[in-house]
Amino acid sequence: MRLLTTLQRLLLCFAFLISLVASKGCVVGTDIEPDDDDEIGELSAAVATMPLRSPMAGATVSGTITIDAAAPSGTAKVAFFVDGVRVGVDTSGPSWTFPLDTTKYLDGKRTLTAVARKADSTRLAAATVTVTVANAGGKPHVAIRVFPHYSGSTYGNHESVLQQLGRLGVSRISALLYPTMSGEEIKFYQNAYSRYGIRVWFAVGSPGATLSDADWTKVRNLLTGPLAGITEVASGWNEPNHRLSGDWATPTANHQKKLWANIQQVNAAAGQTIRVGTPPLWSGSISTQFSDLAILSPKIKGAYDTINWHMYPHGNTGSALASMVDAQVTQFRAAYGSFPMLNSESGYFTAENYTGGSNPSTEAEQAAQLPDLVNFHLSRGISISYFELLDDVDPSGANREAHFGLVRTPSLSPSTWTDKPAFAVFKNLVTR
């Protein structure tokens, strides 16, 4: 496998030189077969330090920057990492550089590491600096919703779900975080990050369930421990205006303020830049969502730095869908200000026998409408998470909630799973 990998890299270098994609060297992404370059490993005192000519430690960066490592004599290659995930390798020398597009990352502190190796992959030296990415919110991203805590559903087979994420090529997922998260769930997120560089947008807690001080300690320990560097956004309760009755806004605001305070502690303790999202409001009725927004927004002022909302198409396509997105932007900007925005839940369901009041789509319609849904968000600088990766088992074809996925799941056995047409469309949208 080592020889095969080396040949692959040489071919890639040759292709890059011919196409003039890079001015020198062989810049390799994380989709190449893993080898020793993919791991930073333990950078102990036995590994010499080397300087980075650029960027300087503590620098504020934007756009595309050049990471320039002053590697020692005997270096055959230098691998470059962002927050522990390999982003490229330079094999040319004698200067060792990598062009990093910082717009692929949300604003905040990022750790850049360069590791120099001999031809036999023995580590020679390493350099690490922390910089602050500042791109006015960064490039918007496309995520997919997953439910690894649903052990009795199609999401219960974590390894198969991870394989689907790898096939899809997504770099972000949205999910739910609870203080009682199991070890298997934690491992799922760690594997998603270590294998594919996938970061998570979490909604923290369950609407109406007040977290104790001990619960918040567990949340902080998760985010500073096993989920450190993996979590990108932590938002408030998911659709509290739909799941709670009576005065839903007061407990939602109390939870949000606690979330804000705890995430500030996490960021200070672990040197992270987790963003705090507003509680995403239910959008089953857009007029209700906007009126609930007016109730909640003054109660949580100062307890967020990212605007999070939900919006389903409600049968709208084309210009009508674009106008719907514009209305969301107008309303949420007016309520919350000019923070980065994300729509953490939107999608189409394909339950062909559904007879309720919503608008089902055929699988062909789901695939055809998906590009507009995503692009209308990205073109306005808004990140979006599609709901969701997998269907659930529903032989009747009548359960709306079981058919939002990009993958058909007629049974819990992954051998029976097949792609809907929208899977390839989504993959193209996130990997282009």
C-alpha positions in Angstrom: 0.0 0.0 0.0 3.0 2.3 0.7 4.2 1.9 -2.9 0.8 2.5 -4.4 0.3 5.6 -2.3 3.7 7.0 -3.5 2.8 6.4 -7.1 -0.6 8.1 -6.6 1.1 11.1 -5.2 3.7 11.3 -8.0 0.9 11.1 -10.5 -1.0 13.9 -8.7 2.2 16.0 -8.7 2.6 15.5 -12.4 -1.0 16.4 -13.1 -0.8 19.5 -11.0 2.4 20.7 -12.7 0.8 20.2 -16.2 -2.4 22.0 -15.3 -0.5 24.8 -13.5 -2.9 24.4 -10.6 0.0 24.9 -8.2 3.2 26.8 -8.9 5.4 24.1 -7.4 5.3 20.9 -5.3 2.4 18.5 -4.8 -0.5 19.9 -2.8 -2.7 17.1 -1.7 -6.1 17.2 0.0 -7.5 15.0 2.7 -9.2 12.7 0.2 -6.0 10.9 -0.7 -5.4 7.5 0.9 -4.0 8.1 4.4 -0.4 7.5 5.4 2.0 8.8 8.0 1.6 12.4 6.7 -2.0 12.4 7.9 -1.1 12.3 11.6 0.6 15.1 13.5 1.4 12.6 16.3 3.0 13.5 19.6 5.3 16.4 18.9 7.5 15.7 21.9 10.7 17.5 22.9 12.6 15.0 20.8 11.2 16.6 17.7 13.1 19.8 16.8 11.2 23.0 16.3 11.5 24.9 13.1 10.2 28.5 12.4 7.3 29.4 10.2 8.3 32.4 8.0 4.6 33.1 7.6 2.1 33.6 9.0 3.4 34.9 12.3 2.0 33.6 15.6 -1.0 35.8 16.6 -1.5 37.1 13.1 -5.0 38.0 11.8 -5.4 36.4 8.4 -8.1 36.4 5.6 -8.5 35.1 2.1 -5.8 32.8 0.8 -2.5 32.9 2.7 0.8 31.1 2.3 2.1 28.9 5.1 5.9 29.0 4.7 8.0 26.6 6.8 11.7 26.9 7.2 12.4 23.1 7.2 15.9 21.8 8.1 18.4 20.0 5.8 17.4 16.5 5.0 13.7 17.3 4.6 11.9 15.4 1.9 8.4 16.6 2.5 6.4 18.9 4.8 2.8 18.2 5.8 0.5 21.0 6.7 -2.4 20.9 9.2 -5.3 23.1 10.3 -6.6 22.3 13.8 -5.0 18.9 13.5 -6.5 17.9 10.1 -4.1 17.6 7.2 -4.8 20.0 4.4 -1.8 19.4 2.1 1.8 18.3 1.6 4.8 20.0 -0.2 7.3 17.6 -1.6 9.3 20.0 -3.8 11.6 22.1 -1.6 13.9 23.8 -1.0 11.3 26.2 0.3 8.3 24.5 1.8 4.9 26.2 1.4 1.2 25.6 1.2 -1.6 28.0 0.0 -4.4 27.9 2.5 -7.9 29.3 1.7 -9.0 30.6 5.0 -12.5 31.4 3.7 -13.2 27.6 4.2 -13.2 28.2 7.9 -15.4 30.2 10.2 -13.8 33.3 11.7 -11.8 32.7 14.9 -8.6 31.2 16.2 -7.1 28.4 14.1 -4.0 26.3 14.9 -1.6 25.8 11.9 1.0 23.1 12.1 3.8 22.1 9.7 5.7 18.7 10.2 8.9 18.1 8.3 9.8 14.5 7.5 12.7 12.6 5.9 12.0 10.4 2.8 11.4 7.4 5.1 8.7 9.5 7.0 10.8 10.0 10.1 9.9 13.3 11.7 12.6 15.9 11.6 11.0 19.1 12.9 7.7 20.8 13.5 6.2 24.2 13.9 2.9 25.3 15.3 1.3 28.8 15.4 -2.2 30.1 16.3 -3.7 32.7 14.0 -7.1 34.5 13.9 -9.1 34.0 10.8 -11.2 37.1 10.0 -13.3 36.9 6.8 -16.4 38.7 8.0 -18.1 35.4 9.0 -16.1 33.1 6.6 -17.3 31.2 3.6 -20.8 29.7 4.1 -21.0 25.9 4.4 -23.4 23.1 3.5 -24.0 20.6 6.2 -26.2 17.5 6.6 -28.3 16.5 9.7 -27.5 13.3 11.5 -28.9 11.6 14.6 -26.3 9.2 16.1 -28.1 9.1 19.4 -31.1 7.3 17.8 -29.7 3.9 18.5 -32.8 2.0 17.4 -33.0 3.7 14.0 -31.0 3.6 10.8 -28.5 6.0 12.6 -27.7 3.3 15.2 -25.1 1.7 12.9 -22.5 4.4 13.4 -19.9 2.8 11.1 -22.3 2.7 8.2 -23.4 6.3 8.8 -19.8 7.4 8.8 -19.2 5.6 5.5 -22.2 7.4 4.0 -20.8 10.8 5.2 -17.5 9.9 3.6 -19.2 9.1 0.3 -21.1 12.3 0.5 -18.0 14.5 0.9 -19.6 16.8 3.5 -17.4 18.9 5.8 -20.1 19.9 8.3 -22.9 18.0 10.1 -25.7 19.3 12.4 -26.7 17.3 15.4 -27.9 17.5 19.0 -25.7 17.6 22.1 -26.9 16.4 25.6 -24.9 16.3 28.8 -25.5 12.5 28.9 -24.0 11.9 25.5 -22.8 8.3 25.3 -19.2 7.1 24.6 -20.4 5.6 21.3 -21.8 9.0 20.2 -18.6 10.8 21.2 -16.6 8.2 19.2 -18.9 8.8 16.2 -18.1 12.6 16.2 -14.4 11.9 16.8 -14.2 9.5 13.9 -16.1 11.9 11.6 -13.5 14.5 12.4 -10.4 12.3 12.2 -11.4 10.5 9.0 -13.1 13.3 7.0 -12.4 16.6 8.9 -16.1 17.0 9.6 -17.1 19.6 12.2 -20.4 19.8 14.0 -23.1 22.4 14.5 -24.8 21.3 17.8 -28.1 22.3 19.2 -27.5 22.0 23.0 -30.1 20.5 25.3 -33.8 19.6 24.9 -36.5 22.2 25.0 -38.0 22.5 28.4 -35.3 20.5 30.2 -33.5 22.9 32.4 -29.8 21.9 32.8 -28.4 21.9 36.3 -24.9 23.2 37.2 -23.7 19.6 37.1 -25.2 19.3 33.6 -23.4 22.4 32.4 -20.2 21.1 33.8 -20.7 17.9 31.7 -21.3 20.0 28.6 -18.1 22.0 29.2 -16.1 18.9 29.8 -17.4 17.4 26.5 -16.4 20.5 24.6 -13.0 21.0 26.2 -12.3 17.3 26.2 -13.4 14.7 23.6 -15.2 17.2 21.4 -12.5 19.9 21.5 -11.8 21.3 18.1 -14.7 19.4 16.6 -17.6 21.7 17.6 -18.0 24.8 15.4 -21.4 26.1 16.5 -23.4 25.5 19.7 -27.0 26.8 19.4 -29.9 27.1 21.9 -32.9 24.9 22.1 -34.3 23.4 18.9 -37.7 24.8 17.9 -38.8 25.7 21.5 -41.7 27.8 20.1 -43.2 24.5 18.8 -42.2 22.1 21.5 -43.2 24.1 24.5 -46.6 25.6 25.5 -47.4 28.7 27.4 -44.5 31.0 28.1 -41.9 29.2 26.0 -39.7 32.3 25.5 -38.6 32.9 29.1 -37.1 29.4 29.7 -35.6 29.5 26.2 -33.9 32.8 27.0 -32.7 31.5 30.4 -31.1 28.5 28.7 -29.6 30.7 26.0 -27.9 32.9 28.5 -26.5 29.9 30.3 -25.3 28.5 27.0 -23.5 31.8 26.2 -21.8 32.0 29.5 -20.6 28.4 29.4 -19.3 28.5 25.8 -17.3 31.6 26.8 -15.7 29.5 29.5 -15.0 26.7 27.1 -13.4 29.1 24.6 -11.3 30.7 27.2 -10.2 27.4 28.8 -9.4 25.5 25.6 -8.4 28.3 23.2 -11.4 27.5 20.9 -13.7 29.7 19.0 -17.1 27.9 19.2 -19.8 30.2 18.1 -23.1 30.5 19.9 -26.2 30.3 17.7 -29.7 31.6 18.5 -32.4 29.0 19.2 -33.7 27.9 15.8 -37.4 28.6 15.7 -40.0 26.3 14.1 -41.0 27.4 10.6 -44.2 25.3 10.1 -45.9 28.7 9.9 -43.7 31.5 8.7 -46.0 34.2 10.1 -45.9 32.4 13.5 -42.1 32.1 13.3 -41.7 35.8 12.7 -44.1 36.8 15.5 -42.2 34.4 17.9 -39.0 35.9 16.7 -40.2 39.3 17.8 -41.0 37.9 21.3 -37.7 36.0 21.8 -35.0 38.3 20.2 -35.1 41.1 22.9 -34.9 38.4 25.7 -31.6 36.9 24.4 -29.7 40.1 23.4 -26.0 39.7 23.9 -26.2 35.9 24.3 -25.3 34.8 20.7 -22.8 35.6 17.9 -24.5 33.5 15.1 -28.0 33.7 13.8 -29.6 30.2 13.5 -33.0 29.6 12.0 -35.1 26.9 10.3 -36.9 27.3 7.0 -38.6 24.6 4.9 -39.6 25.4 1.3 -43.4 24.9 1.8 -43.7 23.9 -1.8 -42.0 27.1 -3.1 -39.6 26.8 -6.0 -37.7 29.3 -8.2 -38.2 33.0 -7.5 -40.8 32.2 -4.9 -38.3 30.2 -2.9 -35.7 33.0 -3.4 -38.2 35.6 -2.0 -38.8 33.3 0.9 -35.1 33.2 1.8 -34.9 37.0 1.4 -37.8 37.4 3.8 -36.0 35.2 6.4 -32.8 37.3 6.0 -34.7 40.5 6.4 -36.6 39.5 9.5 -33.8 37.8 11.3 -31.2 40.5 10.5 -33.7 43.1 11.9 -34.1 41.1 15.0 -30.6 39.9 15.7 -28.1 42.1 13.8 -25.3 41.5 11.3 -23.9 38.2 12.7 -23.1 35.2 10.5 -26.3 33.3 9.6 -27.1 29.6 9.2 -30.3 27.7 8.4 -29.8 24.5 10.4 -32.8 22.7 9.0 -34.4 22.6 5.6 -35.3 19.8 3.2 -37.9 17.9 1.1 -39.7 14.7 2.1 -40.5 11.9 -0.3 -43.2 9.9 1.5 -45.2 9.0 -1.6 -48.3 7.8 0.4 -48.4 10.8 2.8 -51.9 12.3 3.1 -51.3 15.2 5.5 -51.4 18.9 4.8 -47.7 19.4 3.8 -46.3 19.1 0.3 -44.5 15.9 -0.5 -41.9 15.7 -3.3 -41.1 12.9 -5.6 -37.5 11.7 -5.5 -37.0 13.4 -8.9 -38.4 16.7 -7.6 -36.2 16.5 -4.5 -33.1 16.2 -6.7 -34.3 18.9 -9.0 -35.2 21.4 -6.3 -32.2 20.9 -4.1 -29.7 23.1 -6.0 -31.9 26.2 -5.7 -32.5 25.6 -2.1 -28.7 25.4 -1.4 -27.6 28.1 -3.8 -30.2 30.6 -2.7 -28.6 30.4 0.8 -24.9 30.3 -0.2 -25.3 33.2 -2.6 -26.6 35.3 0.3 -23.7 34.3 2.5 -25.9 31.9 4.6 -24.8 28.4 5.6 -27.4 25.7 5.4 -27.9 22.2 6.8 -30.0 19.8 4.8 -32.4 17.6 6.7 -31.3 14.8 6.6 -28.8 12.1 5.6 -30.8 8.9 6.0 -34.5 7.9 5.7 -35.9 5.7 8.5 -37.6 2.4 8.0 -41.2 2.9 6.9 -42.8 0.2 4.6 -46.0 2.2 4.4 -44.4 5.2 2.7 -46.8 7.4 4.6 -44.7 8.7 7.4 -43.4 12.1 6.5 -40.6 12.2 9.1 -39.2 8.9 7.7 -38.5 10.2 4.2 -36.4 13.4 4.3 -33.1 11.5 3.7 -30.8 11.4 0.7 -30.5 7.6 1.2 -33.4 5.1 1.1 -33.4 2.7 4.0 -36.0 -0.1 3.5 -34.5 -1.9 6.5 -32.0 -1.4 9.3 -29.5 -3.4 7.3 -27.1 -1.1 5.4 -26.9 -3.7 2.6 -30.4 -2.7 1.6 -29.7 1.1 1.5 -29.6 2.9 -1.9 -29.0 6.4 -3.0 -31.9 8.7 -4.0 -31.1 10.9 -7.0 -30.6 13.8 -4.6 -27.6 12.1 -3.1 -25.4 12.8 -6.2 -26.8 16.3 -6.5 -26.0 17.1 -2.9 -22.5 15.6 -3.3 -21.8 17.8 -6.2 -23.0 20.9 -4.3 -20.7 20.3 -1.3 -17.6 19.1 -3.2 -17.5 21.5 -6.2 
